[in-house]
Amino acid sequence: MPLSEDEERILKDIEREFYENDPAFAREVRETTLYKHAWRNIKLSLVGFVAGLVLLVAALSSSYLLAFGGFLVMLGCALVIERNARKMGRAGLETMTKNLKSSNGLKDYLGSSSEKMRERFRRDEEQ
């Protein structure tokens, strides 16, 4: 059901006041999407999963209870990853991977370090 002209005007006034009163919060709300939020949760859960794996491997020889705690951390993080991946869906995953490919942040970093390594090998061969 479409809004009446009066309701549209009221909504635009509220939006204008929102942007005027707190521009930083308005910018954050505008830029944060479900995809970005879910992607951030996935990245944090991946870090937690790796930490749980390290805890599991490190504690396995000394304490089975602590190792089991590491397994539970891994299980919880895997569930969070799965839930957020479902929220994002295929379109969200494609959007986020497209953003990663276009930013070239990691590629530039690794590319420059691999280029440095190649240059070092070339210098060693020349000497």
ABEGO torsion letter per residue (X at the ends): XBBBAAAAAAAAAAAAAAAAABAAAAAAAAABBAAAAAAAAAAAAAAAAAAAAAAAAAAAAABAAAAAAAAAAAAAAAAAAAAAAAAAEAAAAAAAAAAAAAAGAAAAAAAAAAAAAAAAAAAAAAX
